[in-house]
C-alpha cells in the first residue's frame, strides 16, 4: 500500500492545490480465486464519512465449476454494502434471506446487534462461468442504532435513480446529489454513486457532504487540473465544489457523508464504538452463540487466532490502542 500527497499542482491554478487531500494506492491481496484491492482502512486514512472498509473485488475470470465460496461469518454494529459491476453473487444470511445480487443492484445488510452471512457463486452460475467485478464496503452505524435488530435491504438496478446527460451516466446507490435521491434508507448521511464519464465529459462534486472520496475504477481523470490514474482512491478536501474531467472514458465511485459522532474500533469482521463490544462478539462467535444461516449451516469461518487488538479510528487515522 502506498500513499502520496496531492498530485503536482497546475501553475496558476489554486484549485488544483486545494482539491485533493490524499491519494491512496490500494494494496492488492491475492486470495487465489481472485485479487482484492483494499482502499480502506489504511494507516493514513481509516474512514470517509461512515465508510470504514472499501474493497474492490476482481475483475476475476471464473471458468465453469468455479466461483467464490465465502463461508458463513459474523458482523456487528455496521452495515455491509455489496455493489457489482459484472457477475453475480448468491447472498444468504441468518435472517433467512437468500438473494442473488447482479450488476447495478445493491445489497445493504445491517448487522446491528449481530448477523451471519455467506457469499457464494450459485450452482447455476458456476455451470456457465463468469467475470466477477465489484465492490464491498462497510459503513459504521451511529451509536444509537449499533445494537438495532439486523435487517437486509435489496434494491434492484431498476429501483435506483439513473441519470444520463451527454457524456455522463450516474447511478445513485445511496444519498442525494444534484437534486436526485436514492430510495435506499441509511442510518446516517451517506453518499454512494456509480459514475461513468465519456472522454472530455465533466462532473461537479458538490460540497454538500462533509467528507468525500473518489475511487477510480477505470480510465483517467483530471480533478481540478490534477491528473489521476486508474486504481486510486482520492480523498477530496472539504468545503468546495470540485470539477472532475474525464481524460479517457472513465468510471468511478463517489462516496462519503457525515463522519461518525465518535471513533470506531475495527477487528476482523467487527466494527463498534466500544472495544468491549468487539471482545464480547469474539467470545460469542468462538462459543457458537450467533445464529446460523439457513441452507448454509455446514461450514463457517472460525475466529482468527491472532490479529492484535481492535484498532481505533480518530480524525481519519487508525492506530493500535492500549
C-alpha positions as CSV (number, residue, x, y, z in Angstrom):
1,X,0.0,0.0,0.0
2,X,1.4,3.4,-0.8
3,X,0.5,7.0,-0.1
4,X,1.3,10.3,-1.8
5,X,0.4,13.9,-1.2
6,X,-1.6,15.8,-3.7
7,X,-0.5,15.4,-7.3
8,X,1.7,18.2,-8.6
9,X,-0.4,21.4,-8.8
10,X,-1.0,23.2,-12.1
11,X,0.9,26.5,-12.3
12,X,-1.5,29.4,-11.7
13,X,-4.4,27.2,-10.7
14,X,-5.1,27.5,-7.0
15,X,-7.9,24.9,-7.2
16,X,-5.6,22.1,-8.2
17,X,-3.6,22.6,-5.0
18,X,-6.8,22.5,-2.8
19,X,-8.8,19.8,-4.5
20,X,-7.1,16.6,-3.3
21,X,-6.1,15.9,0.3
22,X,-4.5,12.5,-0.2
23,X,-4.0,9.9,-3.0
24,X,-4.0,6.3,-1.8
25,X,-3.0,3.3,-4.0
26,X,-4.7,0.3,-2.5
27,X,-2.7,-2.8,-1.6
28,X,-3.5,-5.9,-3.7
29,X,-4.2,-9.1,-1.9
30,X,-4.2,-12.4,-3.9
31,X,-6.9,-14.7,-2.5
32,X,-6.2,-17.4,-5.0
33,X,-9.6,-17.3,-6.7
34,X,-9.3,-13.5,-7.3
35,X,-7.4,-10.4,-6.4
36,X,-8.9,-7.9,-3.9
37,X,-7.7,-4.3,-3.7
38,X,-8.2,-2.7,-0.2
39,X,-8.5,1.1,-0.3
40,X,-9.9,1.5,3.3
41,X,-8.9,1.1,6.1
42,X,-5.3,2.3,5.8
43,X,-2.7,3.7,8.2
44,X,-3.2,7.2,6.8
45,X,-7.0,7.1,6.4
46,X,-9.4,4.8,8.0
47,X,-12.8,6.4,7.4
48,X,-14.5,8.6,4.9
49,X,-17.9,9.7,6.3
50,X,-19.4,6.5,7.7
51,X,-17.3,4.3,5.3
52,X,-14.8,2.3,7.2
53,X,-14.0,-0.5,4.7
54,X,-13.7,-0.4,0.9
55,X,-12.7,-3.4,-1.2
56,X,-12.5,-3.8,-5.0
57,X,-13.2,-7.5,-5.9
58,X,-11.6,-8.5,-9.2
59,X,-12.2,-8.3,-12.1
60,X,-11.7,-12.1,-12.0
61,X,-12.5,-14.8,-14.6
62,X,-14.1,-17.9,-13.3
63,X,-14.3,-21.0,-15.6
64,X,-17.1,-23.5,-15.4
65,X,-17.5,-25.2,-12.0
66,X,-15.5,-22.4,-10.4
67,X,-16.6,-19.5,-8.2
68,X,-16.3,-17.8,-4.8
69,X,-17.2,-19.6,-1.6
70,X,-17.1,-17.2,1.4
71,X,-18.3,-19.3,4.2
72,X,-20.7,-18.0,6.9
73,X,-19.1,-15.3,9.1
74,X,-20.4,-12.7,11.6
75,X,-20.7,-8.9,11.7
76,X,-21.9,-6.5,14.4
77,X,-22.6,-2.7,14.6
78,X,-22.2,-2.0,10.9
79,X,-23.9,-2.3,7.5
80,X,-22.3,-4.2,4.6
81,X,-22.9,-2.8,1.1
82,X,-22.3,-5.1,-1.9
83,X,-22.4,-3.5,-5.4
84,X,-21.4,-5.4,-8.6
85,X,-20.2,-4.2,-11.9
86,X,-20.1,-7.7,-13.5
87,X,-21.1,-11.1,-12.5
88,X,-23.4,-12.3,-9.7
89,X,-23.2,-13.4,-6.0
90,X,-25.6,-15.5,-4.0
91,X,-26.1,-14.0,-0.5
92,X,-27.6,-16.0,2.4
93,X,-27.9,-14.7,6.0
94,X,-29.1,-15.7,9.4
95,X,-32.4,-13.9,8.9
96,X,-33.3,-16.5,6.3
97,X,-32.6,-14.2,3.3
98,X,-31.5,-15.7,0.1
99,X,-30.8,-13.2,-2.7
100,X,-28.8,-13.1,-5.9
101,X,-27.1,-9.8,-6.4
102,X,-26.5,-8.7,-10.0
103,X,-24.8,-5.6,-11.6
104,X,-26.5,-2.4,-10.7
105,X,-28.3,-3.9,-7.7
106,X,-27.4,-3.0,-4.1
107,X,-27.4,-5.3,-1.1
108,X,-27.5,-3.4,2.2
109,X,-27.2,-5.7,5.2
110,X,-27.5,-4.0,8.6
111,X,-25.7,-6.2,11.1
112,X,-26.9,-4.3,14.2
113,X,-26.6,-6.5,17.3
114,X,-25.4,-9.4,15.1
115,X,-25.8,-11.2,11.8
116,X,-24.2,-14.1,10.0
117,X,-24.0,-14.3,6.2
118,X,-22.3,-16.2,3.4
119,X,-21.4,-15.1,-0.2
120,X,-21.0,-17.8,-2.8
121,X,-21.4,-18.4,-6.5
122,X,-24.7,-20.1,-7.2
123,X,-24.8,-23.6,-8.7
124,X,-26.4,-22.4,-12.0
125,X,-23.8,-19.6,-12.4
126,X,-21.0,-22.0,-11.8
127,X,-22.1,-24.1,-14.7
128,X,-21.7,-21.1,-17.0
129,X,-18.6,-19.4,-15.6
130,X,-18.4,-15.6,-15.2
131,X,-16.4,-12.5,-14.8
132,X,-16.8,-11.1,-11.3
133,X,-16.1,-7.4,-10.7
134,X,-17.5,-5.4,-7.8
135,X,-17.2,-3.5,-4.6
136,X,-17.8,-4.4,-1.0
137,X,-17.9,-1.6,1.6
138,X,-18.8,-1.4,5.2
139,X,-20.4,1.6,6.8
140,X,-20.4,2.3,10.6
141,X,-23.7,2.8,12.3
142,X,-24.5,5.7,14.7
143,X,-24.1,4.7,18.3
144,X,-27.9,5.0,18.8
145,X,-28.6,2.1,16.4
146,X,-25.5,0.0,16.7
147,X,-27.5,-2.6,18.6
148,X,-30.6,-2.4,16.5
149,X,-32.2,-5.6,15.1
150,X,-30.4,-6.9,12.0
151,X,-32.0,-6.3,8.6
152,X,-31.4,-6.9,4.9
153,X,-32.4,-4.5,2.2
154,X,-32.1,-5.1,-1.5
155,X,-32.8,-2.6,-4.3
156,X,-32.7,-3.9,-7.9
157,X,-30.9,-1.9,-10.6
158,X,-34.2,-0.6,-11.9
159,X,-35.1,0.9,-8.5
160,X,-32.0,3.1,-8.2
161,X,-32.0,6.5,-9.9
162,X,-30.2,6.6,-13.3
163,X,-29.1,10.0,-14.7
164,X,-27.9,10.3,-18.3
165,X,-26.7,13.7,-19.5
166,X,-24.4,13.9,-22.6
167,X,-21.2,12.1,-21.6
168,X,-22.4,11.4,-18.0
169,X,-24.1,8.3,-16.7
170,X,-24.7,8.1,-13.0
171,X,-26.5,5.5,-10.9
172,X,-27.2,6.8,-7.4
173,X,-26.8,3.9,-4.8
174,X,-27.3,6.0,-1.6
175,X,-28.0,9.6,-0.6
176,X,-28.7,12.7,-2.6
177,X,-26.8,14.6,-5.2
178,X,-27.7,17.2,-7.9
179,X,-31.3,17.0,-6.9
180,X,-31.6,13.2,-7.2
181,X,-32.3,10.9,-4.2
182,X,-31.8,7.2,-3.8
183,X,-34.6,5.1,-2.2
184,X,-32.1,3.3,0.0
185,X,-32.6,4.3,3.6
186,X,-29.4,4.7,5.5
187,X,-28.8,5.3,9.2
188,X,-26.7,8.4,8.7
189,X,-25.9,10.9,6.0
190,X,-24.4,8.8,3.3
191,X,-23.4,9.3,-0.4
192,X,-22.6,6.5,-2.8
193,X,-22.7,6.9,-6.6
194,X,-21.5,4.9,-9.6
195,X,-20.4,7.5,-12.3
196,X,-19.2,7.0,-15.8
197,X,-17.8,9.8,-17.9
198,X,-17.1,9.7,-21.6
199,X,-13.7,11.2,-22.6
200,X,-13.9,15.0,-22.2
201,X,-17.1,15.0,-20.1
202,X,-17.2,16.7,-16.7
203,X,-18.9,16.2,-13.4
204,X,-19.1,18.6,-10.4
205,X,-18.7,17.0,-7.0
206,X,-20.9,19.1,-4.7
207,X,-19.7,20.4,-1.4
208,X,-22.9,19.2,0.4
209,X,-21.2,16.3,2.1
210,X,-18.6,17.0,4.8
211,X,-16.3,14.1,3.7
212,X,-15.9,12.9,0.2
213,X,-13.7,10.4,-1.7
214,X,-13.5,9.2,-5.3
215,X,-12.3,5.7,-6.3
216,X,-11.3,5.4,-9.9
217,X,-12.2,2.0,-11.4
218,X,-11.2,2.6,-15.0
219,X,-9.8,5.4,-17.1
220,X,-8.1,8.6,-16.2
221,X,-9.4,11.8,-14.6
222,X,-8.3,15.4,-14.1
223,X,-9.5,16.6,-10.7
224,X,-9.5,20.4,-10.8
225,X,-6.4,20.1,-13.1
226,X,-4.5,17.3,-11.3
227,X,-4.3,14.0,-13.3
228,X,-5.2,10.8,-11.5
229,X,-4.9,7.2,-12.8
230,X,-7.0,4.1,-12.6
231,X,-7.0,2.1,-9.3
232,X,-6.5,5.1,-6.9
233,X,-8.5,6.5,-4.1
234,X,-8.7,10.2,-3.9
235,X,-9.6,11.9,-0.6
236,X,-11.2,15.2,-1.5
237,X,-10.7,18.3,0.5
238,X,-13.7,19.6,2.5
239,X,-15.8,22.6,1.7
240,X,-15.6,23.4,-2.0
241,X,-17.2,22.0,-5.2
242,X,-14.7,20.1,-7.2
243,X,-14.7,19.6,-11.0
244,X,-13.8,16.1,-12.4
245,X,-12.9,15.9,-16.1
246,X,-12.5,12.5,-17.9
247,X,-9.3,12.4,-19.9
248,X,-10.4,9.0,-21.2
249,X,-13.6,7.0,-20.9
250,X,-13.7,6.6,-17.1
251,X,-15.8,5.0,-14.3
252,X,-15.5,5.9,-10.6
253,X,-17.3,5.6,-7.3
254,X,-18.1,8.7,-5.4
255,X,-18.7,8.1,-1.7
256,X,-18.7,9.8,1.7
257,X,-21.1,11.6,4.0
258,X,-21.2,12.8,7.6
259,X,-18.5,11.5,9.9
260,X,-19.5,9.4,12.9
261,X,-20.2,11.2,16.2
262,X,-17.1,9.4,17.7
263,X,-14.3,7.0,16.9
264,X,-14.9,3.4,15.9
265,X,-13.0,0.2,16.7
266,X,-12.4,-2.4,14.0
267,X,-11.2,-6.0,14.3
268,X,-11.8,-8.8,11.8
269,X,-15.4,-8.5,10.7
270,X,-16.5,-6.5,13.7
271,X,-16.9,-2.7,14.0
272,X,-18.2,-0.9,17.1
273,X,-17.9,2.3,19.1
274,X,-17.0,0.2,22.1
275,X,-13.9,-2.0,22.2
276,X,-15.6,-4.2,24.9
277,X,-18.4,-5.0,22.4
278,X,-15.9,-6.4,20.0
279,X,-14.4,-8.5,22.7
280,X,-17.9,-9.8,23.6
281,X,-18.6,-10.6,19.9
282,X,-15.3,-12.5,19.6
283,X,-16.3,-14.7,22.6
284,X,-19.8,-15.2,21.2
285,X,-18.6,-16.4,17.8
286,X,-16.0,-18.7,19.3
287,X,-18.7,-20.2,21.5
288,X,-21.1,-20.7,18.7
289,X,-23.7,-18.3,20.1
290,X,-24.5,-16.5,16.8
291,X,-27.4,-17.7,14.7
292,X,-26.7,-20.0,11.8
293,X,-27.5,-19.4,8.1
294,X,-30.5,-21.5,6.9
295,X,-29.4,-23.6,3.9
296,X,-25.7,-23.0,4.7
297,X,-25.1,-24.4,8.1
298,X,-22.4,-27.0,7.3
299,X,-19.5,-24.6,7.2
300,X,-18.3,-21.4,8.9
301,X,-15.1,-19.2,9.2
302,X,-13.5,-19.7,12.6
303,X,-12.4,-16.8,14.7
304,X,-8.9,-15.8,13.9
305,X,-6.4,-16.9,16.5
306,X,-4.3,-13.7,16.1
307,X,-4.8,-10.2,14.7
308,X,-3.9,-8.0,17.6
309,X,-6.1,-5.6,19.4
310,X,-9.1,-3.7,17.8
311,X,-7.9,-0.6,16.0
312,X,-9.4,2.8,16.7
313,X,-10.2,5.5,14.1
314,X,-9.7,9.1,15.3
315,X,-9.6,12.0,12.9
316,X,-9.5,9.6,10.0
317,X,-6.3,7.9,11.3
318,X,-6.0,4.3,12.6
319,X,-3.7,3.2,15.4
320,X,-3.4,0.4,17.9
321,X,-4.9,1.2,21.3
322,X,-3.7,0.2,24.8
